[in-house]
Structure formats: structure tokens, C-alpha cells
Amino acid sequence: MTRLLPVLILLLAVAAPAFAQDTALGPATVVTLGEGIVRVAADRAVVTLSSETRGDTAAETQNLGNARMKAVQAAIDGLKLVGGQVTTTGLMLSPNWVFANNQRTQKGYVGRHTITITFDEPGRAGEVVAAAIGAGANDVSGIHFDRRDRRALEQEALKLAVQDARARADALAAGAGRVVDRIVRIAEEGAAVGAGIGAPAMFRAGAMAESVTVTGAPIAQSDVEVRARVVMTVTVK
């Protein structure tokens, strides 16, 4: 009898850790991804445009650009846009290089002055583009539509995303014959993103002059779409 005792103690010592590992697994969990989408009419437009000039000297090129952009800004100011704001977002002056016969030759200078116009009358975007082109702008690089209350829309999209994630968790739990016990974690998957605020409309006045008329460019206004995604972890019982 005394010979079996060491063997019995050894067996108990080996089995004890395995039992502890099984009990430490915790409750069953379900992880779901929820998405919320808010789509509303735009109440703000943003137009980005430039004036490109060329001259024999740097000073001449810069002076031409200054005069042209002053005319463009005066034309925009004359529209009396509600909430209108004009911001310089780019200024460039550099040699103009021409390549011929594997040689690079400087042919004067090229300058570019870029401004961004923000205003709260989306329906006048075409009028803004036409006025700027008529005053001397020759490159429209972006037009998009937005909302002044974007922050509130992002929060609403997050609420919808959480509701969607919870509904998915309930469905998964029910399919397994269980119910959701409690929410363990909710995490936002990236920031709320405006995914449908209107693809930038890009064209050069010289190449597509037929798209701009005296009364306004034919610009189709899009709705603003704000998306949010969350990852939810719940326990089930």
C-alpha cells in the first residue's frame, strides 16, 4: 500500500493544472461588425480652382498670376455667396523646362495660384465655376458637397452602427440557441467617413471649355453620405 502512494500523488499533480486551464476559459463570446449610414442633402459646397500663368521671367510670371487671381477673387466676391470664404491653398513658381532631342531647355517660367472657395449655397456651384473661369481661372481641380453639421451626422451614424452590431449579435446568439448576456467591448473601426459627398469634378478650361456656359456650369449636386463602423464583443449564455 505504501508503494502506491507516490504514484497517486504524481497523478494528482499532473491532472490539477489541466483542470484549472479548463475553468479559466470563461464565458462564450460573439464578435460582430455593425455599420451605420446617414444620407442627407448637402448644404455646403467646396470648389478648388487655380490660375496658371507663363512668362519669360519669374517676375513677369508672378505679376501675371497675381493680376489674374485678383480678378478671380473679385468675381467670386461679387457673387455675394452665403457663408462664402476664399482661402489660398497653393502657390507655385518654377522654371518651365522643355525636353527635345534628349536635351532639357528652360523656356521661361510657370506659376500656379490655387484657391479653395467654401460656401453654403450648393446650388450655385456652377455659377461659381463659371464666374471664376470667366475671370481668368483655367483649372478646376475639385468640387464636392458637404454638411455644416457633419459632426452630428457622424454621431448619428455611430449610434446606428451600434444598433446594427447589437442586432447581429442577438441573431447569432439565437441561431446558437443562446441569448446575449452583456456587452464586453465596443470599438469604432476607423473614423466616421464621408463616402458619398460627391466625387471631385476635374477639368481644365482649355480642354473642356464646352462644359462651361456664361450662366453656370452643368454641375449635378450629390447628397452627403456619412458612414460609421463598430466592432462589438458580447458574452452569451
C-alpha positions as CSV (number, residue, x, y, z in Angstrom):
1,M,0.0,0.0,0.0
2,T,2.8,2.4,0.8
3,R,4.4,1.7,-2.6
4,L,1.3,3.1,-4.5
5,L,1.2,6.4,-2.6
6,P,3.9,8.2,-4.6
7,V,2.2,7.2,-7.9
8,L,-1.2,8.5,-6.7
9,I,0.4,11.8,-5.7
10,L,2.1,12.1,-9.1
11,L,-1.1,11.6,-11.0
12,L,-2.9,14.3,-8.9
13,A,-0.1,16.7,-9.6
14,V,-0.3,16.2,-13.3
15,A,-4.1,16.4,-13.5
16,A,-4.5,19.6,-11.4
17,P,-3.2,22.1,-14.0
18,A,-5.4,20.7,-16.8
19,F,-8.5,21.2,-14.7
20,A,-7.5,24.8,-13.9
21,Q,-7.0,25.6,-17.6
22,D,-10.4,24.4,-18.5
23,T,-12.2,26.5,-15.9
24,A,-10.2,29.6,-17.0
25,L,-11.7,29.7,-20.5
26,G,-14.5,32.0,-19.4
27,P,-17.9,32.5,-21.0
28,A,-18.6,32.1,-24.7
29,T,-18.3,35.4,-26.7
30,V,-19.6,36.7,-30.1
31,V,-18.0,39.4,-32.1
32,T,-20.0,41.4,-34.7
33,L,-19.4,44.3,-37.1
34,G,-22.1,46.9,-37.3
35,E,-22.5,49.7,-39.9
36,G,-24.5,52.9,-39.8
37,I,-25.2,55.1,-42.8
38,V,-26.8,58.6,-42.8
39,R,-27.6,60.2,-46.1
40,V,-28.9,63.8,-46.3
41,A,-29.0,66.7,-48.8
42,A,-25.9,68.8,-48.9
43,D,-25.9,72.4,-47.5
44,R,-22.3,73.3,-48.3
45,A,-20.1,73.3,-51.4
46,V,-16.3,73.4,-51.8
47,V,-14.7,74.4,-55.1
48,T,-10.9,74.3,-55.6
49,L,-9.6,76.1,-58.7
50,S,-6.3,77.5,-60.0
51,S,-4.8,80.1,-62.3
52,E,-1.8,79.0,-64.3
53,T,0.4,81.6,-66.0
54,R,3.6,81.6,-68.0
55,G,6.2,84.3,-68.7
56,D,9.7,84.9,-69.8
57,T,10.9,85.9,-66.3
58,A,9.9,84.9,-62.8
59,A,8.8,88.4,-62.0
60,E,6.6,88.6,-65.1
61,T,5.0,85.2,-64.4
62,Q,4.3,86.1,-60.8
63,N,2.8,89.5,-61.8
64,L,0.6,87.9,-64.4
65,G,-0.6,85.4,-61.8
66,N,-1.3,88.0,-59.2
67,A,-3.4,90.1,-61.6
68,R,-5.4,87.1,-62.8
69,M,-6.1,85.8,-59.3
70,K,-7.1,89.2,-58.1
71,A,-9.7,89.3,-60.9
72,V,-10.9,85.8,-60.0
73,Q,-11.3,86.7,-56.3
74,A,-13.1,89.9,-57.2
75,A,-15.5,87.9,-59.4
76,I,-16.2,85.5,-56.5
77,D,-16.7,88.3,-54.1
78,G,-19.2,89.9,-56.5
79,L,-21.4,86.8,-56.2
80,K,-22.2,87.6,-52.5
81,L,-22.2,83.9,-51.6
82,V,-23.9,83.0,-48.3
83,G,-21.1,81.7,-45.9
84,G,-18.6,82.4,-48.7
85,Q,-14.9,82.0,-47.7
86,V,-11.9,82.1,-50.1
87,T,-8.6,80.6,-48.9
88,T,-5.3,80.3,-50.7
89,T,-4.3,76.6,-50.7
90,G,-1.4,76.6,-53.1
91,L,1.2,78.9,-54.7
92,M,3.9,77.7,-57.1
93,L,6.5,79.4,-59.3
94,S,9.2,77.3,-61.2
95,P,11.2,77.2,-64.4
96,N,9.4,75.8,-67.4
97,W,11.5,73.0,-68.8
98,V,11.1,71.8,-72.4
99,F,12.6,68.5,-73.5
100,A,13.6,68.0,-77.1
101,N,16.3,65.7,-78.7
102,N,17.2,64.3,-75.2
103,Q,18.0,67.8,-74.0
104,R,16.4,69.9,-71.4
105,T,16.0,73.6,-72.1
106,Q,14.4,76.3,-70.0
107,K,11.7,78.2,-71.7
108,G,10.6,80.9,-69.2
109,Y,8.6,80.3,-66.0
110,V,5.3,78.8,-65.0
111,G,3.3,79.9,-62.0
112,R,0.2,78.5,-60.3
113,H,-2.1,80.0,-57.7
114,T,-4.7,77.8,-56.1
115,I,-7.7,78.9,-54.0
116,T,-10.5,77.0,-52.3
117,I,-14.0,78.5,-52.1
118,T,-16.4,77.3,-49.4
119,F,-20.0,78.5,-49.4
120,D,-23.4,77.4,-48.1
121,E,-25.3,77.5,-51.3
122,P,-24.6,74.2,-53.1
123,G,-27.0,75.1,-55.9
124,R,-24.7,77.9,-57.0
125,A,-21.6,75.8,-57.6
126,G,-22.0,76.1,-61.4
127,E,-22.3,79.8,-61.1
128,V,-19.1,80.0,-59.0
129,V,-17.1,77.9,-61.6
130,A,-18.4,80.0,-64.5
131,A,-17.5,83.2,-62.8
132,A,-14.0,82.0,-61.9
133,I,-13.4,80.8,-65.4
134,G,-14.7,84.0,-66.9
135,A,-12.3,86.0,-64.7
136,G,-9.2,84.0,-65.6
137,A,-9.1,80.7,-63.7
138,N,-8.1,77.9,-66.0
139,D,-8.0,74.8,-63.9
140,V,-10.9,73.5,-61.7
141,S,-9.4,70.6,-59.7
142,G,-12.2,69.7,-57.3
143,I,-15.9,70.2,-56.5
144,H,-17.5,68.4,-53.6
145,F,-20.6,68.8,-51.4
146,D,-20.7,68.6,-47.6
147,R,-22.7,69.4,-44.5
148,R,-22.2,72.1,-41.9
149,D,-23.4,69.7,-39.2
150,R,-21.1,66.8,-40.2
151,R,-20.1,66.1,-36.6
152,A,-23.7,65.5,-35.6
153,L,-24.2,63.2,-38.6
154,E,-21.1,61.2,-37.7
155,Q,-22.5,60.7,-34.1
156,E,-25.9,59.6,-35.6
157,A,-24.1,57.1,-37.9
158,L,-22.2,55.7,-34.9
159,K,-25.5,55.1,-33.0
160,L,-26.9,53.3,-36.0
161,A,-23.8,51.2,-36.3
162,V,-24.0,50.1,-32.6
163,Q,-27.7,49.2,-33.0
164,D,-26.8,47.2,-36.1
165,A,-23.9,45.4,-34.3
166,R,-26.2,44.5,-31.4
167,A,-28.9,43.2,-33.7
168,R,-26.4,41.0,-35.4
169,A,-25.1,39.7,-32.1
170,D,-28.7,38.8,-31.0
171,A,-29.2,37.0,-34.3
172,L,-26.0,35.0,-33.9
173,A,-26.8,34.1,-30.3
174,A,-30.3,33.0,-31.2
175,G,-29.0,30.8,-34.0
176,A,-26.9,29.0,-31.5
177,G,-29.8,28.6,-29.1
178,R,-28.4,31.3,-26.7
179,V,-29.0,34.9,-25.7
180,V,-26.7,37.9,-25.3
181,D,-25.7,38.3,-21.7
182,R,-23.7,41.5,-21.7
183,I,-21.6,43.8,-23.9
184,V,-17.9,43.4,-23.2
185,R,-16.4,45.9,-25.7
186,I,-17.4,48.3,-28.5
187,A,-14.7,49.8,-30.7
188,E,-15.0,52.2,-33.6
189,E,-13.5,50.8,-36.8
190,G,-11.8,54.0,-38.1
191,A,-13.4,57.4,-38.0
192,A,-16.8,58.2,-39.5
193,V,-16.1,58.8,-43.2
194,G,-18.0,60.8,-45.8
195,A,-18.0,58.3,-48.5
196,G,-20.6,59.8,-50.9
197,I,-20.1,63.5,-50.8
198,G,-19.7,63.8,-54.5
199,A,-16.6,62.7,-56.5
200,P,-14.4,65.7,-57.3
201,A,-15.2,67.1,-60.7
202,M,-12.0,67.9,-62.6
203,F,-11.4,69.6,-65.8
204,R,-9.3,72.3,-67.5
205,A,-10.9,75.2,-69.0
206,G,-8.9,75.0,-72.2
207,A,-9.6,71.3,-72.7
208,M,-13.3,71.3,-71.8
209,A,-14.5,74.9,-72.4
210,E,-17.7,73.5,-73.8
211,S,-18.8,72.4,-70.3
212,V,-18.9,76.0,-69.0
213,T,-21.5,78.5,-70.1
214,V,-22.0,82.1,-69.2
215,T,-24.7,81.4,-66.7
216,G,-23.1,78.4,-65.0
217,A,-21.5,75.1,-65.4
218,P,-23.8,72.0,-65.5
219,I,-22.8,70.5,-62.1
220,A,-25.0,67.8,-60.6
221,Q,-25.3,68.1,-56.8
222,S,-25.0,64.9,-54.7
223,D,-26.2,64.0,-51.3
224,V,-23.9,63.7,-48.3
225,E,-23.3,60.2,-47.0
226,V,-21.7,59.6,-43.7
227,R,-20.7,56.0,-42.7
228,A,-19.6,54.5,-39.4
229,R,-18.5,51.0,-38.4
230,V,-18.1,49.5,-35.0
231,V,-16.9,46.1,-33.7
232,M,-18.9,44.7,-30.8
233,T,-17.9,41.9,-28.4
234,V,-20.6,40.3,-26.3
235,T,-20.9,37.3,-24.0
236,V,-23.7,34.8,-24.5
237,K,-25.4,32.3,-22.1
